[in-house]
Amino acid sequence: MQKNLSLSIDIGGTSAKYAYVTADGKLTGKDFFPTSGLKNLDEFYQHLLPVIDKAIACGAVNVGLSCPGFIQSDGLCMGGVENLPYLKGVNIPEFLRQHNPSLKVSIMNDGTAAALGEYWLGSGQGSRVLLCITLGTGIGSALILDGRPYPGSHFQSGEIGYSDYSSSEEYLEINYSTLGILRRASELTGEQLDGFAFIQRIRDNDPCCLRLLEDWTETLGRILANNILMLDPDRVVIGGGISKQSDILIPLLEKHTNRQLPPQYRHLAEIVPARLANDAGLFGAVKPFYETGMDT
């Protein structure tokens, strides 16, 4: 039986990934259960509880949860979970502690978990002021200061995806998340493009997709530049599936970000691709259990 073993669960709009994580950063037993087709909280718990019970039987003493939305310090999900509406107003850690009082449970926003994972074991190692941006269905972000997430006064910091907000149908991540770009590419080309097809068209010098890529990175570069001016990070980590195409994405982001900064601010923040890919949130969700001096 593994000493000080943690179960990590990364709840997403389509599925909840889970795995066991050890204090030295080893991840095993990765699996998932669906979330998108569930009708209510009871159905969610019907999938979650067997995972918890199995983990306890395997020796897990901690459960770390990564979840979209605005998460209060007491674990209450206040909102921001449009894809999983049954989680709004729910305190999952409290429910799990009632299910098993000896279990230590924590929960954090998924962007924060990804940033903590990258800080602990990925591209954020050694950074003092780390800004992490995740491009996917939405645009997630989090700020890590000296190894600690910055939650903001109302536990709502890091919502870069809502930048340029003008209405509930018009803000940054609607058109400039990876999902938004793929939707626009599909409309312009008349073909249903996934990420692989979009990248291949770029590598084949398709003019339509190249223009979209330029618009995408220029807009994201403007947002990054504004945040660099405000936060002065030493490193910006770009995560999400698209980060695997770092040879395409990172040079353009660097170019557009630095062009939209005053000269004295250019190239101060290193822009790098995430290293942990889709496992960053799994690592980050349990990172607090392995901090020096924390009783686990």
Secondary structure, DSSP 8 states (H G I E B T S, - for coil): --TTEEEEEEE-SSEEEEEEE-TT--EEEEEEEE-TT--SHHHHHHHHHHHHHHHHHTTEEEEEEEESSEE-TTSBEEE--TTSGGGTT-BHHHHHHHH-TT-EEEEEEHHHHHHHHHHHHSTTTT-SEEEEEEESSSEEEEEEETTEE---TTS-TT-GGGTT-SBTTBSHHHHHSHHHHHHHHHHHHSS---HHHHHHHHHTT-HHHHHHHHHHHHHHHHHHHHHHHHH--SEEEEESGGGGGHHHHHHHHHHHHHHTS-GGGTTSSEEEE-SSGGGHHHHHHHGGGGSTT---
